Amino acid sequence: MTITRRAALALPLLAAPGLARAQAYPDRPLRFICPYAPGGNADVTSRILSGPLGDALGQPVVVENRAGAGGSVGALAVARMRADGYTFMLGSNGPLSVNPTIQANLGYDPLKDFAFIGLACRTAQTIVVKKGLPVTDLKSFMEYARARPGAVSVGSSGVGSTAHLALESFNARTGLQLQHIPFGSGGAMAPNLVAGNIDAAITEISTSLPLHRDGQARILALATPRRSALAPDIATAEEQGVPGYYEAAFLGLVLPANPPAGVQARLGEALGRVLALAETRRRFAEVGSEVAEVGEQTPAGFQAFLTAELDRTRQAATRAGLRPA
């Protein structure tokens, strides 16, 4: 039998249909699950990323909000979805590290039931005090609190929240006895801080920086390894005598475990391209977020980050006396 030149060229693809499919991926729109309600930091981040990701992948990326149980409802739904590479999720502290630590019978394991695409960004936690509190910096705040054990109130976005665990970590590192006052959200906490109903708060810089700039409250410290370009005049907690105090909300991309070969790498490459764009970085800066380090933007980098974050979160929950319930 004579084999034509065209048929001969097609033989490698016929012998490796999986390769042909991988090269064609994606060939239809993708679903981008945000496990929180519209309007919050996670939702805004999803929409900052979705357009450029669609451009990088050559297919529309459609954001779908699936809120509930601090992100666990959406996360469980994604963990149970078909792993075809066409649905992925914006994961954060809530569904990926906090809820697996403090919620029993969650229904998914963050390290086993997801495949990692990459860490996208962090939003730093800050220590902020009400207007008129007689302190000038973090050192004087600690002296003020140490002289009033159990009497200085510090608000957070809720029991078991990232901010709550950050407060317990601060207490553990400093030996202070700051009184935790939980609110339903950062949005509910902020007016109480401005009104002077609480002495201080631990909250994301996206919440505290507008208050700081308007003179309604004062940020004493950033819980970051280095100062932020958003507020270069504000010192870190480490600079002010609390070494290693790094607390931030994180946001990264995951998809159901065991996706088709090549999908993680393709999505990770697309995310890296998007995060390198000046426009993406500008839009993140507007909402108080900073792009993750390049090594964390990869599937392996994000998985290693989350493994360490889970261990750190469990330690903080233990200090807070939080047990799975």
MOCOR-V473190 format. One record per pair of residues at least 12 apart in sequence whose C-alpha atoms are under 7 Angstrom apart, sorted by sequence separation. I is the first residue (numbers start at 0). J is the second residue. If there is no record, write none. Layout:
<<I	J> <I	J>>
//
This chain:
<<33	45> <49	61> <223	235> <49	62> <220	233> <221	234> <222	235> <95	109> <220	234> <221	235> <222	236> <220	235> <221	236> <220	236> <274	290> <45	62> <185	202> <74	94> <224	245> <193	215> <222	244> <223	245> <70	93> <71	94> <158	181> <193	216> <222	245> <223	246> <69	93> <70	94> <153	177> <157	181> <222	246> <69	94> <152	177> <153	178> <154	179> <155	180> <156	181> <157	182> <271	296> <151	177> <152	178> <153	179> <154	180> <155	181> <156	182> <157	183> <37	64> <148	175> <149	176> <150	177> <151	178> <152	179> <153	180> <154	181> <155	182> <156	183> <157	184> <36	64> <148	176> <149	177> <150	178> <152	180> <154	182> <156	184> <31	60> <33	62> <35	64> <36	65> <78	107> <149	178> <156	185> <28	58> <29	59> <30	60> <31	61> <32	62> <33	63> <34	64> <35	65> <36	66> <145	175> <155	185> <267	297> <25	56> <27	58> <28	59> <29	60> <30	61> <31	62> <32	63> <33	64> <34	65> <35	66> <75	106> <144	175> <267	298> <28	60> <29	61> <30	62> <31	63> <32	64> <33	65> <34	66> <35	67> <75	107> <156	188> <25	58> <30	63> <32	65> <155	188> <78	112> <154	188> <35	70> <78	113> <166	201> <263	298> <34	70> <34	72> <34	73> <162	201> <34	74> <162	202> <154	197> <45	89> <153	197> <152	197> <153	198> <154	199> <155	200> <152	198> <153	199> <154	200> <155	201> <151	198> <152	199> <153	200> <154	201> <155	202> <153	201> <30	85> <31	86> <32	87> <33	88> <29	85> <30	86> <31	87> <32	88> <33	89> <29	86> <30	87> <31	88> <32	89> <129	192> <129	193> <129	195> <92	161> <129	198> <128	198> <129	199> <128	199> <127	199> <128	200> <127	200> <126	200> <127	201> <126	201> <125	201> <126	202> <124	201> <125	202> <124	202> <125	203> <124	203> <125	204> <123	203> <124	204> <127	207> <122	203> <123	204> <165	246> <205	286> <122	204> <137	219> <205	287> <136	219> <137	220> <204	287> <130	215> <130	216> <129	216> <130	217> <161	248> <128	216> <129	217> <127	216> <128	217> <127	217> <128	218> <127	218> <126	218> <127	219> <125	218> <126	219> <126	220> <125	220> <126	221> <125	221> <124	221> <125	222> <123	221> <124	222> <123	222> <123	223> <138	239> <137	239> <124	246> <123	246> <124	247> <123	247> <122	247> <123	248> <121	247> <122	248> <121	248> <122	249> <121	249> <120	249> <121	250> <120	250> <119	250> <120	251> <118	250> <119	251> <118	251> <117	251> <118	252> <117	252> <116	252> <115	252> <116	253> <115	253> <114	253> <115	254> <113	253> <114	254> <113	254> <114	255> <113	255> <114	256> <112	255> <113	256> <114	257> <112	256> <116	263> <168	315> <167	315> <116	266> <117	267> <116	267> <164	315> <167	318> <164	316> <167	319> <92	248> <92	249> <91	249> <91	250> <90	250> <91	251> <89	250> <90	251> <89	251> <90	252> <89	252> <90	253> <88	252> <89	253> <87	252> <88	253> <122	287> <87	253> <88	254> <122	288> <87	254> <121	288> <122	289> <86	254> <120	288> <121	289> <120	289> <121	290> <120	290> <121	291> <119	290> <120	291> <119	291> <82	255> <118	291> <82	256> <84	258> <80	255> <82	257> <83	258> <84	259> <82	258> <83	259> <78	255> <118	295> <119	296> <77	255> <84	262> <117	295> <118	296> <117	296> <117	297> <116	297> <117	298> <116	298> <115	298> <117	300> <118	301> <117	301> <115	301> <115	302> <96	308> <56	269> <96	309> <100	313> <55	269> <97	312> <96	312> <52	269> <52	270> <101	321> <103	323> <52	273> <101	322> <102	323> <103	324> <51	273> <101	323> <102	324> <100	323> <101	324> <47	279> <21	261>>
//
